[in-house]
Amino acid sequence: MQLSRYALLLRDVAPGEHVLYDVIGDRYAGVDDRLLAALARWKTAPPAPGEEEQAAAALGELGLVVPDGAADAIRLAEHLGAVGRGPRGAAFVTLMPTLACNLACTYCFQKDHPAYGRMSEATEAATLAFVERHLDANRPSELVVHYFGGEPLLRKDFLLRTVRAFEAVASARGISFRWQVTTNGSASTSPSRGRCWASHRAA
């Protein structure tokens, strides 16, 4: 038994207290110094009967400890498969109208590789046509479009234009439509700051 390779250890969030966070399942648990030491020992010896066994079982249910590396690989593959399929019965589309951003957040994975390009009109038209063909071929119950970036609100023209187009395409086929935006909020009239997420459903 071992700590999952996808578990982050945050040491000393309080004196003698630590946090384990599972990046796959988005779950966490607090452990003390004694349990943290036991985790290291479980690599070569089973948990001691009693409290250690109970703790190992609880951490295993959270995905924070696994029997071995193979079990970890299976867990990741199952997660990626589920994410790749998207919401059941829905066609899920992610669009990146631009990789440009008006902020330089320290945590952003794109901050060291700035990109200022934007989706061309030809690519936009081809994307709309592709989605329309997909809806005709697969007849999902819902179309979900997620706008990502960069900062997608730097291309509000693109966002609003394509939302109207997707809404019309979905409506003509009797398909429910909603759209989402991952945004820092500062490129719009909103007073919010920091990374935020919004979702809108067509009336």
PyMOL commands that set and color helices and strands:
alter all, ss='L'
color gray80, all
select helices_A, chain A and resi 33-41+51-61+69-85+121-138+152-172
alter helices_A, ss='H'
color red, helices_A
select strands_A, chain A and resi 2-3+7-14+17-22+27-32+65-66+90-95+142-147+176-183+196-201
alter strands_A, ss='S'
color yellow, strands_A
deselect
rebuild
show_as cartoon
